[in-house]
Structure formats: C-alpha cells, structure tokens
C-alpha cells in the first residue's frame, strides 16, 4: 500500500498535475529495484501514529490530484523545512527523488518523533492495524473452572478465523488438538516451532507468539490477569493492544478488570468492553491437613510443591508409603510433550486406575486434569531471590484445579495441605479472595524501538552498553511498568560483545529464551554466534543424549535444541539444521517418556542428580520480533546497516 503511495508521488510533480518526463521507463525500475528502500520507509512511517494517520489518508485516495495536494499538506503539517522540500522537488529523476524523500523523511523522523517514540510512553500506538479496526472486547471474568475458556473457544469455532493465545506451550498444544478434533484445521505456533495442520485460518499459540500482522474474526487471550506479571506481563499487554481481531475474548480473574479498562481507555475502546460474569461450575471445599503423613494420599490427589527437587523427593516418598500407586509428575522444565504424556497417564484415574500426581505450579493454568484434591506441600516459594509466601491469587489459582467440570471428579473438588502449620494460611487465602486489583501492565520495547534508540545514541558502539543505558533510562506511562530485562536480555547482549553482525540481528538475538548458566552452555551459544558472525552454517555442536542419560542432562540438551530451533526460525540461512534439532528433541522426548514410565527407576538417584545439576537462569520467555514477522527477519536485516540519520 505504501509503495502505491510512493509510485503516485513520482508519477505527478509535487507542484501540480504535470507528469514527469520519462516516467514510463522508470516505472518498472522503481518496482523492481526499490523494494528494500520502500520496506525501510514503511518501517519509519509506522513508528509515528500521527504520520500513520496521514499516510493512511494518502494511500486510500483514488484521485492523483487529491494525492498531490495531500503530499504538499503532509510537508506543511510536519514542519519540513523549505530547504528540505526544495531539495526533493528539484530532483528530476524518479529514483533519485525517492532516495531524497527517504533521506529527508529519516532526518525529520529522528529530529521530531524518535525521542518521544523511544520512551515507551504510548505503546498502544505501536500497533496501527489494531487501531484502525473497530474491535469488540469481551471480558470473561470468573474463578477457575467456570467455563470462561470453553465459552470463548465455542465462539471462535463459529467464526471464519481465529487465534487462541495460551499461557503455556502445553495448553496451546491441547487447544490445537481439541480444535483439530472438531474437524477444524488449526495450526500450532510456539517459540521454536510451527506445526501446520491445514488452511491456517485458526491458530493456537503461546501468548508471546500472538500474530499481529493478520486480521482475524475472533481472538482469545487466556489468563489475562498475567498482564501484571513482572517477567511475562508484556506478552499479554502486546496481545491486548495489538491483536487485530474483530472480537477479542479475554479470560481471567476479575481483579484484572481495572487495568483492562485503563488500557482500553487509551485505545479509545472502553465503550466496546462488555464484561461477562462466570460462576464456578463445581463446588470447592477446604479439608483437614494430612499431618505430614503421605500414606493419606489417595487416588486422584495432586501434591503441589515448588521445585523439581521436591517433586522427585515427594514422588519417591509416596511410592514408598503407598505401594502399588502410580505417581506421575509435572514440572516446568519438562518438555511439553512429556508433560502431556504424564498428564495423560494420570488422567487414567478416571478409568479407575490408582494414580496420584506430584507437580509444581506448572499445573496452575487451564490443564484438564482429573484431580480430586489439591494438597499444598508448602505455602512458600523461592522467587525474586528469596523465599516468599504464596499470594492469595496463586493459592486460589492452584487450588481451583481440583474438581473440574467434565473430568472424573466433577461433583466436588477439595483443597488441603500436607502439614498442619499451613492449613490456616490456605483457609485464609480462600476467605479473603484473590487480593489486590491489578493496576499496571507489563511492557518491554519492541525490536523497532531498540533500533530507534540505537540511532539516537550512535556514539555507543556496544549493544550491551546500549541496552544497559536503555534499562536505566526507560520510562512508561503510569498504567505500565517495564518488565525485567536485566536478567534475561542483558546476559545475551554481553555474550555478543566483540561480534560484528548488524545491530538489528543483535536486538533479535537478545530476545533468545536462553536460561542455561553453565560454562558448557555459554561456550555452546558463543560458538553458535561466532559462526553466525562469519556467515557460516551454524553446526548444532552437541550430540543426541545416550540411552540411560540422567534427566537433568536430557532437560539441558532439550533446551539447547529448542534455542537452536528458535534461532533457525529467525535466521534460517545460518542456523540451517532445523530438522536435525527437531529429531534431537523427538529423541529426548522418547527417552524421557521411557524413563518416567519405568517401574524400576531409582528415584533417589534421580533426585540426587537433580540436586547436583547446575542452576538455570530466569524463565526467559520468547519475545516478539517486529510483531512476529519471523520469516522476513533475516531477509530484511542480514548484512544491511540500520537506518541512520
């Protein structure tokens, strides 16, 4: 569309309707040789909402005379100097005029718009496609197991197209499977992989990967209260502000209503918000604690703890205390395919099997599990560098997994604690409710913003130093807060010190979900980046694990394979062994499923190996790249200098 505007501006003189001589011979050349320039100009234009509005008016006109008048008005409105305008109008050659217009526009943008744009004060302006739509917003508010997501999915399946945004890979995979089972082709999009199943009219994705470049009929954003999360909240903010859907269905806790209203007031959509209230479908009761006795664990129980070390420890204790009981496990570091296999095994409790589950709070979000009773092994969790008590909202979210409608124990769900000392805390949490209302939404800069910020600080050569300065200076509106970039992005930026590939590529790679703090992991990633810097094909550089490998080793290599796949999705010319790492992941999943299914596994040995494993970094989630245009990133950035004044 912008190319159409630029072509028109060359067909007619800026001073009137006089055709430029020689336009016919230059017309085809303009189309064939200026794609890269037009792409760069498009990026500049979309960085300013006021410019976007004017550009929209220009490209929607059908009469050339009106277009010419609006181009002149464009110069006057945005304070182009007389010298700049004369310089453009004095250029006779079409190609030269386009080059000159681009140069003048870039100067104008960095002098007038860039400083305001890079301070993250008006993030709703980052998503022009959504702003040009009349979206209807539905907030499905209610506790866990109240049918919020179910009702939203039913509405989506009645539409011609839709996207479901999940908080977890496993939940995205489950919804994708459910939609396909209904005879509706649905694609799965996660950070390191895309699985095509048909027409592509419906997508199930993790919220970080929400596609913002294609209009759909219905969009669903699940667990919207996560918008206030200190590390991942940005992903829900991005989806809410940028998803170009005619209908958006938000599913979550009522305490998120205030921040949703604030954000929709900013976008001018507050009057389109409709709140739909949901009641819990299955009653929930608090029962007496177990007194520390794991012999009281019964069929359908789920013991919740907050570290994988404790998961294996409690699993071993239950199997010793309850011979014959099959104990499955779920925790965050397990690949989602393995978690799905474990939950499938546990759900056989609905067929009468004697099964129990030990899990971390990875089960807190929407997984369909046949849980009769949730048992808290503790009410504190290591977070933010210290042990802290669970919030009321966290207790309610986890406890609500018991007794779900449509599952085996749909008459009533139960919540208890392993130790007597924690019982009063859980009871009080349910009596008080979810707690404080959410008043602010998380935010991180887009790749484009960091690119603009770099242009404003051209005296800083190191991307690591640039990112540190941005984190120090960043400011937001009062309705937002900057998510933690220091723990996730800075270590990756530091690892790229001394490498010479373009700044845009460094920005993209800084979003890599790498959480391995081991020496071997650092050496592996640095080696990948050095190959990429030399424009060489990047070798995988690690072998598939052998049969009998301990779980920590399997988990580590699976994370490495995921990260290689993440990079391959964005830089396929250098990270070209996507099929190999996919095979490695499948091999690891097979080994882990077999290990967790064996009846003779020495769980004490597994627990010791977990305790001996080196720590990992923060759960740094996949970040969007220029609104998720994954395939075009390398084409647009490889060996191309960023835009300069």
N, C-alpha and C positions, 0 to 999 in steps of 0.2 A: 504493500500500500504506500509506504513512504517512497519507494522507487517511482511509483506513478506520479507522486507529487514532484519529485526532483526532475523527472523527464519533462513534465509540463512546464516547469520553470525554465527549462532550457529551450523548449520549442518557441516560447514567447519571450520577447525582451522584457526586462523588469520595468521599462518605462512605458510600455504600451503593448499593443497587439501586433507589432511588426514582427514577422517571422525572421529568425536568424538565418542568414545565408549559410548554405552548406549543411543544414541540419540533417538532411536525408543520409548523407554519407557518415555522419557521426552518430546517428540514432542507434544503429546496430552495435557500433563500437561501445557506446555507452552501456548498453545492456550486457555485452559480453565481457567487458574489461573492468567494470566498476562495481562488481558485486561486493568486494571486500570493503571498498570505501563506503558504499551505501550501508553495509552492516555496521560499520563504525559510527556513522552518523546516526543511524537508528538508535544505537546504544546511548549516544549522547542525548538525543532528543527525549528519550523515555526517562531520563533522570530528573526531569523537572515537570511537575504537574501542570504548571501554567503553560509551559511550552507544549506539553502533550495536548492540552485542550485546544490550543491554536492549530497545532498540526492536524488534529482530528478534523477541525473545520476545513482545513485546506484540502485534505485528501478526500473528503466527502463531496466536494463540489464537482459539478459536471461541466461547467462552462469555463473555458480558458480565461475569458476576460475577468470573471469574478476571482479566479485563482490569482491572476496577476495583481489585482487590487489588494487581495489579502496578503500576498507576499510583501507588498510595499507597507501595508499596515503592520505586518509582523516586524519589520525593521524598526518602524517608529515606536511600537509598543514596548519593545525590549531593549530600547536605548542603544542601538547600534550607532556608532559614530558616523558622521558624514564621510569621513575619510575611508572607513571600512566599506560603506555602501558604494562609494565611487570606485573603490578598488575592484569590487565584484562586478559592477556594471560596465567597467571599462574593459573587461576581459571578453574578447570576441569568441574564442574557441570554446565549444561546449564543454569538452573535457577539462580545460583549464578553469572554466568558470565554476564547475562543480568542485574542483580541487580548492579553489579560492574560497568558495562558500563554506566548505568544510573547515578550512583553516580559520576563517573569521568566526564561524559558529563556535569552534572549540575555544578560541580566545575569549569570546563573550561568556561562554558557559563557566569557564574556570574563574573568571573575574566576578561574575554576578551570582551564579547559582550554586557552584560547587561547595563553598564554605557552609551554606545552610544545609545542603543536601547531605553532607558527610557527618553531620552531628546527630543523626538518628532521631530528630525531633518530630517528624511527621511520617512515620512508617507506613501509614495507610496510602500514601502517595506512591509507594514503590510498586503498586500493583494496578496499573491503568486498566487492564482488561476487566478486572472485577469492578472498578469504579465506574466504568461505562455501562454496567449492567444494572438492571432493577432486580435485586436479589430479594427473595423472601426467606426470612430466618425463623426457624422453629427450634425452641429450646425444650428438649425432653428432660424435665427435671424430676429427680426422684432418687431413692436409695438403690442399693444393689438389688438385683433380681426383681425389678419392677417392669420389665418389658420395654425399656427405652430403646435399646439397640434393635430388638426384634421388630418393633413397630417401624423404626426408621428403615430397616432393610426391606421390609414389605413394601414400603412406599417407593424405595429405589427400584425394586424389581418391576414395578408397574410403569416405570418411566422408560424412555428410549435409550438413555445413557446415564451412567452414574459412577461415582468414586466413593469408596469406603476407606477412611483413614483410621488405622488402628494404632494403639499404643505399643504393641508388641508384634514381632515377626510371626509368632505362633498364632496369635489371634487373626492377623491378616491372612495367614495360610488357611485357617479354619473357615473364615468367611468366604474366601475364594473357593474352597472345596464345596461349601454349602451352596453357593450361588451356581456353580457348575452342575451340582447335583440336581438343581431345579431346571436344568436344560438351558440355562442362560450362560453363554460363553463369558468368562471373566478372566482377566489377566492378573498375575501376582507381581507386584513391583516392590522389591526391598532394596536395601542399600547396595548389595553386591551382586544382585541377580534379577533378571526379569524373565518370567515364565509366561509364554504366550499360549492361550487356550482357544483362540477363536477370533472374533471380529474386533475385539478391543474396545467395544462400546462400554464395557464395565471393567473397573479396575479396583482391586483390593490392594492396599499398600500400607506401609508404615507411615505414620504421620509426617516424619521427616521427608519422605519422598512424595508427598502430595503434589500431583501435576498441576501447575498453574498456567499452562500455556494453551490448554484446550477447553472450550466451553462444554459443560455437561448439563443435563437436566437436574440431577439430584446429587448433592454431596453430603456425606455423613462424616462428622468429626466426633469420634468416640472419646470418652473420658475427658471432656473439655475442662474439667477442674485442674488438669495438669498444666494449664496455661500459666499457673503461678509457680511451677516448679523451677528451682534455681538453676538447674542444669539443662533441662529439656523444654522448658516453657516456651522458648522461642518457636518451636515447631508448631505448637497449637496456635500461637499468635499469627504466624505466617499463613497457616491454613485458613484461619478465620478471616483475615484481612484480604487474602489473595485468591481464594478458591473461586474460579469463575463458574458458579453453578446457579441456575435459576432458583432452585430451592436448596437451602442448607439446613441440615438437621444436626443440631448439637445435642449430644447425650452426656449427662453428667450430674454432679451434685448441685443442689440449689445454691450452695454458697458461692458458685461461680457467676450467678446472675448479675451482681453489681458490676463486675469488670466487663462482662459481655455488653451490658447497656452502655458503659462508658465508651467502649471501642466502637460500637455501632453509632453512637452519637458523633464520633469523629468522622465516620464514613458517610454520615447522613442517612443511615439505615435504621435508626432507632424505632421509627414508626412501623417498620416492616417486621419487627420482632413479635412473635407470638409464643407464649410460654404454655407448654402442655405438661400438666402435673401427672405423675405416675405414683401409684402406691405399690408397696412390696407385695408380691404375689403369694409368698409362703411365709408364715409367721416364724419368728426367731426368738429363742429362749436362752437365757443365761443359766447354766447349770453349775453344780458344785465342782470345785477343783479336784484333780486326781491325787493330790497329796504326794506328788513326786513319784508315783507308782506307775510305771509304764505297762504293768500287767493289766491295767484297767483300759488300755487302748483297745477299742472294739472295731469290728468290721465297719468300713465306711468313714473312719476317723481320719483327720488330717492334722498332724502335728506341725506347727509353724515355728521355724527358727530363722535366724538372720545371718547365717554364714554357711558356706558349703562344708566347712569342717564340722559344724554342729549337725548338718544334715546326715553325714555319714556316721557320726557318733551315735545319734539317736536311732538311726536305722538299725545299726548293729545291736543296740540295746533292746529295741523292740523285738527283733528276730530271736534274740536270746530269751527274752521274757515271754514271748508268745510263739512257741514253736508251731510251725505249720501256717503261720500268717505270712502272706506275700506282701512285702513292703516296697512300694515304688517311691521314686524320688523326683523332685523338680527343683532346679535352681537356675539362676540366670546365666551361668557360664556354659550350660549345656546347649548344644546346637538345637534349634527349634524343632528339627526333625526327630531328635532323640527325646526331647520333652514331649512331643506329640505321641511318640511310641509309649513313653512311660504313663502318660495320662490315659491312653487307650487301654493299657493293661490294668490300671487302677479302676477304670470305669466298668470293668467286668464285674465289679462288686454288685452292679445292678442285675447281673445274671446269677447271683448267689455265691460268687467266689469270696473267699476270706481275704480281703485286701485292705491295706491301710496305705496312707501317703505321708511322706515327710517332705516338706517343701519350705522354701523361703517365700518372701512376699512377692515372688515372681507370679504367684497364682492370683494376685490381688485384682487383676484386670480381666474380667469377662470370660475366662476359660470355662468351658462346660464340663464340670466335674461332678461325679456322684458323691458328694461329700455330705455325710450325715452330721458330723460335729467338727468344728474347728477347735483345736487345742493350742493355745499360746504357750510355747515353752519358756518364753521370756517376754517382757514388755519393754525392753530397751534394745537399741540398735546402734552400732558404730556408724556414725555419719558426721561429716564435717570435721573429722579429726578427733572426735570424742564420742563417748557413749551418751546417748540421749534417750529419754523415754519416747515411746511412740506417740504421735499426735492422735487426738480423738478421731480425726478423719481416717487415719491409717488403720486404727483398730476397727472402725466400722466397715471400711472397705474390705479388709481381710475376713472379718467375722461374717460378712454378708455372703461369702462363698458357700456357706452351709445351707442345705435345703433349698435347692434351686428348682423352679418350676420346669417340668419336662424331664427332670432327672429322676434317679431312683428314689430319693428321699424327698418327695415333693409335699409331704404332709406337714413337716415342721423341720426347721434347722436348729442346731444347738451350738452354743459357744461356751468354752470352758478354758481353764488354764491348767498347766501341768503342776504348778506349785501354788500352795495356799496363799503365799505372800502377794501374788499378782492378781488374785481374783477381784479384790476391791477396785483395783485400777481399771480393769476391763468393765466392771459393772458401772463405774462412774463415767467412763467414756460413752457408754451407750445411753446413760441417763442424760448426759449433757449435750449429746448430739455432736455434729461434725466439727463444731468450733468456729473460729473467726471466718468472716466473709473474705473472699479474695478481692483485693482492691487494685492489684497491679499485675501486668502481664510481662512475661519474659521476652527478651529481644536480643538478637545478635545481628551484626552487619551482614549484608549480602556481599557476594564477591564484587559486584559493581561498586558498592560503597567503598570497600577497601581499595579498589582501583582508583577511584576518585581521590581518596585520602592520600594515596601514594603520589598522585600528580600534584597535590598541594604541598608535598614535602619532598621535593626532588633532591634536596640536599642529603637525604637519608638513603644510603645505598643498601643497607642491610634490612631485609624484610623482617627479621627478628626484632631489630630495634624499632622499626616502624610499627609493628604490632604492639610492642610494649608501650609505645607512646600513645597509640590509639586507645588501649585499655585504660591508660592513665587519664586521658582527656575526655573519654566518651561521656556524653550526657544524653538523657532521654526526657521525654515528657513525664509528668507526674503519674500518668497512668501506666508507665512501663518501668522496667528495671533491666539493666544489662545482665544477661546470663554469664556464668563463669567461663571466660575464655582462657584464663591464665593456666588452668590445669589441663585443658585439652589441646588448644591450638598452639600455645607457646612452645611446648616441647618439640612439636613437629617443625615449627618455624626455626628453632635453634638447630635442629638436625639438618636443615637445608643450608646452613651457613657455608659460604665458600663455593656453592654451586651457582652456575651462571644461566640456567634456563629462565625464561621470561617471568616477570613478576606475577602475571596472571596465572601462570601454572603453579607458582608457589602459593598463591592465595587458595587455589582449588585444593592443592595437596594438604594445606594446613587444616582442612576440614576432615582429613582422614580419621576414621574411628579406630585409632591405634591406642591400645591401653597396656602394651607389654613394656614393663620397665626393666626387663632383664638385659644383661650385657649382650647375650646372643640375639635377642630381638632387635636391639638398637643397631647392632652390626648388620643384621639382615636388611633392615629398612634402609640404612645408609647406603648399602651396596646397591639396592634397587634404584635409589635416587641418583647415584653416580652413573649407573648405566643409562638412565633416562636423560641425564645431563649431557651425555655423549651421543644421544640419539641412537642408542643401540637397543636391540631387542633385550628386554629385561628377563634374565633367567629366574625361575622360581627359587632356586638355590636352597631348597630343603626337600628331603626325601619323604615319601609317604611313611607313616609310622608302621613299625613291625607289629605283628600279632603278639599280644601279651604286653604291649606298652601300657604304662600306668595312665590313669585318667588325666592327671594334670598335663602330661605330655601330649595326650590326644587333644585336650582342650586348647593348649597353646598352638599347636600346629593347625588346628581348625581356624583359630583366629587369624593366623598368618595367611591362610588360604583365602579367608573372607576379605582381608585387606588387599591382597593382590587382585582379587576379583573386583573390588571397589575401584581400584586404580585402573584396571582393564576396561571398566565401563566408561571411564572418562578419558583415558589415553590409550586407545587400542593399538596404535601404531608401534608403541614401545612395549607396553605391557600386553603382549600378544599371546600369552599362554593361558587364556581364559579356560579353554577346555581341559587343560591339564589340572589346574587348581580345582575345577569342578569335580573331576574324577577323584582328586585327593580328598575333597570334602565328603564325597559319597563313600569312599573307603573308610574314612574316620567315623562317619555315622554308623556304618555297618559294624565296625569294631566296638564302638561304644554301646550300641544296642545289644550286641552279644555279651559284652562284659557285664552290663547291668541286668541281663536276663539269666545269667548263670546262677545255679543254686549253690555252687561250691566256692564262690568268690570269698576271699579273705577280706572282709570289710574293715578289720582292724588295720591291715596292711594298707588298704586304700586310704583310710583316714590319716595314717602316718605320712603317706606320700602327699596328701593334700596339705598337711601342716608344714611339710618340708618345702613345698612349692614356693617360689619367689612371689612376692605380691604383684598384683597388676595395678594399673593406673585407674583413673576415674572411668566410669561408664560413659565414654565419649561417644555420642550417637552420630549417625550420619548427618551431615549438614547439606543443605541445598546448594546447587551450583547454578548461579544465574537463573533462578526459578526453574531448576530441574531440566535444563536443556542438555541432557547428558551427552547425546551423540555428537552434538556440534562443538563441544568444548575444545577438543584437540584441533579441529578444522579451523576454528576462529582464533586460537591462541598460539599454536605451535610456531615458534620462531618468528613471532610478529611482535614488534615493540608495542608497549601500551600507548594509549593516546597521550599526547603531550600538548602543552600549550602551543 
